[in-house]
Amino acid sequence: MLLYFGDAGGAAAGVWLATRTDTSQPFSNPRALDVAGKTGRWIAPGFLSSDYCRLYVYRESEPGSNRSDLALLTRTPPPP
């Protein structure tokens, strides 16, 4: 199971991923996703595609504006 979450503050700002193997277990091993083009703006996860290859995120339009744009993060699917 995957949990994507955002952290908008300080040096840890960005999108994070935590995992767990069973619903009876806690989420663990949080790691920051490498998001190209970090600009000091906040970014938060929105929707993950069913193939786990597209993560739609909200990001701050302009620093301090508190307005957001929709952006898309992609990855290549793993081999079968």
Backbone hydrogen bonds, N-H to C=O, Kabsch-Sander energy under -0.5 kcal/mol:
donor,donor_aa,acceptor,acceptor_aa,energy
3,L,18,A,-2.3
5,F,16,W,-2.0
7,D,14,G,-2.2
12,A,9,G,-0.8
13,A,10,G,-1.5
14,G,7,D,-2.1
16,W,5,F,-3.3
17,L,31,R,-2.4
18,A,3,L,-2.3
19,T,28,S,-2.2
20,R,1,M,-1.5
25,Q,22,D,-1.8
28,S,19,T,-2.8
31,R,17,L,-2.2
33,L,15,V,-2.9
35,V,33,L,-1.2
36,A,34,D,-0.7
38,K,35,V,-0.6
44,A,58,Y,-2.8
46,G,56,Y,-2.6
47,F,56,Y,-1.4
49,S,54,R,-2.8
52,Y,49,S,-1.8
55,L,73,L,-2.9
56,Y,47,F,-3.2
56,Y,54,R,-0.6
57,V,71,A,-2.6
58,Y,44,A,-3.1
59,R,69,D,-2.4
60,E,42,W,-2.4
61,S,67,R,-2.9
65,S,62,E,-2.6
69,D,59,R,-2.9
71,A,57,V,-3.1
73,L,55,L,-2.7
75,R,53,C,-1.7
